Amino acid sequence: MGATLPLDGYFLAITLLITVAYQLIFFSIGFTFKFDKVTDLAGGTNFVLLAILTLAFSDARHNARNIVCSVFIMVWGSRLSAFLLFRILKTGKDDRFDGIREKFFSFLGFWVAQMMWVWAISLPVTILNSPKVTKWGQPPFGTGRDIAGVILYAIGLTMEAVSDWQKYKFRSAHQNDGAVCDTGFFNWTRHPSYFGEILLHFAIFMIAVSPAAYGYTQGGGYRALYASILGPFFITFLLMFFSGLNLQERAGAKKRYERGINWPAYERYLQRTSILIPFPPQLYAGMPVFLKRTVFLEFPMYVFDPEKHADRKASHVTHAEEDRAGESSEA
């Protein structure tokens, strides 16, 4: 038997302790120096650290499935932290922390949430590498689940990485001119990076759960592997209801409408572009609203209705100014 970490058979406690300690180190740096550049770096590199440690202490560290799953989450974490570090170095600061950098407990709250994010999303890899699972053995790598998982992971990572770069280049080119980003992956979905991220984590789970799905792992290990689906469900929940679509969709449309930032073009974009699941815009434009609100996940909480949600006074002033500007240009 190879070396094992001492605290528990599923590596849950040790990975939690490592994550808490790792994030607190970076929190102390960020809070002491009011330094935004370490926040996302701490998150992405934490995934890499957990994958390396659990694989290194795993009895199956030479098994292809364990290596693939561990490398997949390391590649994703490294890519994400590198891109976000590059972006924050360009922008200089992270607007998310405006007003809370100087408040100890408010700032700490972000880091506690990041601890939960890292630990929960790492679960499929953590549990796959753990002693309670590796003792049962597993099918040779290359099953149908493995192949499907690799393909879905490649699609998800490509969508996330390419769309992040497409959005960065678009914003750099257009600055604050109000143009609507509807090129590349954004022509098929308003949030391709979110869809790609969700897809790749479900792909990792699909590969990691194979020992249980093919009947090799039994008992607690079997249940633990299936329970690790909490990881991809957790990231889906965060992106849809906590720190993603819920903060961007209605608020973004409201801002454009009230400030008159190319609202007609953006309204057309909303009508013809799926919120999350990629779909041809020509077909989505004519789709019944019922299907958009259910099958395509564009829940009412995301939808901006000027009659219900706009500040009528602000929007009236904005559009009146636009009309006067238009009349002046015609004159």
N, C-alpha and C positions, 0 to 999 in steps of 0.2 A: 504493500500500500504506500502511496505517495504521502507527502506532508499535507496536513490539513490545518486550516485555521481553527483555533480552539473554541470559539464562542458558541457556535451552533452548526448543525448539519446542513443547513441551507444557505449559509453565508449571509443571512439576513441581518443579524446583529452587528457583525463586523463591518459589513458594507455601510450600514447606517452610521456607525461610530466614525468610520473613516470620512464619510461624506460630511457629517456635522463638523468634524475637526477641520477638514479642508476648506469648507465654506466660511467657517469662523475666522480662519487665518486671513482670507481675502476680505472678509467683512471688516476686520480690524484695520486693514490697509486702506480700504475705500473710505471708511468713516473718519479715520485719523487724518488722512491727507485730502479728503473730499475729492476722491479720484475715481472717475467713472470708468476708466479704461480696463479695470480688472473684473468687472461684474460678469459679463458674458464669457470672458476668457475662463473664469473660474468654473462656470457651468459646463462648458464644452469639454474642458480638460479633465473634469471630475469623472465623466463617463469613461474616458480613456484610462484613467487611473484604476477605476473599479474593474474594468474588463481585463486589464493586464494582471492585476492582483488575483482575481478569482480564477483566471486561466492558469496562472503560474502555480497556484496551490491546488489545482484540480487533478484528480487521478486520470482524467481524460484529456489532459493538456496536449496529447499527441493525436487526438481524434479529430478528423477533418471537420465534423459538424461543430464541435466546440471552438475550433480555431476560426471557422468561417463566421459564426455568430459573434464571437468576440471581436474579430477584425472588422466586421460590418459596423458594429456600434462605435468602434474606435475611429473608423474612417468618417462616419457621420459626425461624431463629436468633434473631431479635429477640423473637419471642413467648416462646421458651424462656428466654432470658436475663432478660427482664422478669419472667416469672412466678417464676423461681427467686430473683431478687433480691428481689422482694416477699416471698416466703416466708422467706428468710433474715433479712430485716429484721424480720419478725414473731417468728421464733424466737430470733434473736440469735446463734446459732452453728450450725455444721455438725458433727453428731456423727461424721461420717466421719473427721474429723481429730483426734478425741480421742486423745491419746497420741502423735501424730506431728508436731504443730505445731512442737515444739521440736527435732525431729530433722531436720537439714538434708537428708540423703539420702533418708530415708523420705518427707518432705514433697515433695521434688523428684520422687520417683517418680510421684506423682499427676500432676504437671504434665507430665512426659514422656508419660504415658499420654494426657493431654488433647491434647498436640501431635499424637500419632498419630491420635486420634479426629477432630480437626478436619480434618487434612490428608487422611486417607483418605476420609472421608464427603463431602468437597468434590470428589472426583475427577470425577464426571460433569460438573459445571459447569466445573471448571477445564479439562478436556480439550476440552469443547465450545467453549470460548472461545479455545482456543490456535491459533497460526498454522498448525501442521501439519494441523489439521482445517478451519479456516475457508477455507483456500486452495482447497478442493475445491467449495465451494458446498453447497447443501442444498435440499430440497424446500420449497415455501411452507408456512408454518405452517397447520395445520388438517387434517392427515392423521388417519387413524383412530387411529394411535398417540398423536398429540398430544391428541386429544379424550379418549381413554381415560385418558391420563396426568393430564390436568387434573381429570377426575372423581375418579380414585383419590386424587390429591393433596388435593382438597377434603374427601373422606371422611376421609382419614388425619389431616389437620390438625384437622378438627372433632372427631374422636374424642380426639385427644391433648389439645387445649386444653380441651374441655368436661370430660373425665374428670379432668384435673388440678384443675380448679376444683371438681368434684363431691367429689373426695377431700379437698380442703382444707376445704370447707364442712362435710363430714361430721365430719372430725376436730375442727374448731373447735367443733361442736355437741356432740360426744360425749366429747371429751377422752379420759379413760382408763377409761370405763365398760365397755369390752369389747364394744360393739356391733359387728356385722358390717356392713361397707359393701357392700350388695347392691342399691343403687338406681341408676337411670340406666344408663349403659353397664356398670356393674359387675354388673348382673343377667345380662349375656350373656357376660362374660369377666372373669377376675380381674385382668387387666392391660390394660385398654383403651388406656392411654397408650402402652404398649410396642407394641401392635399398630398403632396409628395412626402412630407414628413409623416403624416398619418399612415400612408401606404407602406413606407419602408419599415416602420416599427411593427406593423402587423405582419410584414414579411419575415422579419427576424423571429417573431413569435412562432410563425408557421414552421420555420426550420427547427427552432429550439424545442417545440413540443413533440417532434417526431418520435422520440423514444417512448413516450406515453401513447401516442396515436397508433403506433405499430405494435403495442402490447409488450414491449420490453420492460418498461418501468412500471412497478406496481406500488400499491399502498400509498404511503404519504408522499413519496416522490412523484407518483402519478398525479395525485391531486395538486401538488405544488406546481408542477409544470403547467397544468391547465389553469391554475389560479394566476399564473404569471401574465395572463392576458390582461390583468389589471394595468400593466404598463402601457400597452397601446391604447386601451380605453381611457386611461388617465390623460394621455397627451391629446386624445380626441376631445375629451371634456374640456381641458384647458383652452384649446384653440377655438372651440365653438362657443363656450359659455363663460370663460373666466378672463382670459388675457388676449383674445384674438378677435373673432368676428363680432362678438358683442360690443367691443370697444371701438371698432372701426367702421362697421357698416352704416348704422343709422347716424352716428356722430359725424362721419365723413360726409354723408349726403346732406345732412343738416347744415354743416359748415359751408359747403359749396352753394347750397340754395340761398342761404341768408346773406352770403357775401357776394353772390352773383358770379361765382368762379366757374364760368363755362357750364352752367347748370344744364341747359338743353342737351349738350353732347353727353354729359355724364348721365343724365336721365335715360337717354337712348342706350347707353352702355349697360346700365342696370337692367333694363328690360330685355336685352338680348344676350346677356352673359350670365352663365351659371355662377352661383355664389361660391361653390366649392368643387363639385364633381365636374370634371371636364366634359363638355358637350358642344356640338357644333352650334354656333350662335344663330345660324339661319333657322335651325329647328327650335332652339330654345325661345326665340322671339315669339313664335306663334303658339307656344305651349300653354295649355290652360293654367290659370293661376293656382288651381288646386294641386296640380302636379308639382309646380314650382315650390309650393309651401310644404309639400310632404316628401315626395320621392327625392327631390333635389335639395332638400334641407334648408330652403330659404324661409325660415320660420318668421312669423309676424314680428317677433322681437327685433329682427334685423331690418325690417322694412321702414323706410322713411316716407311718411305721408305729410306733405306740406300743410294740409288743413289741420292736422292733429299735432304735429311735432315742431313746426316752425315758430320762431318768434316773429309774429306778424309785423310788429313795429320795425324790427331790424331788417326783415326781408323787404318791407315796403320801401324803406329808405334806400336800401341797396339797389333795388330794381328801378326806383325813380331816378337815381343817379345814373344808372346805365342808360335809361331812356334819354336823359338830357345829353349824355355823352354821344349817343347815336344821332340825335338831332343836330348837335354841333358839328359832327363829322360830315353829315349830309349837306349842311349849309356851307 
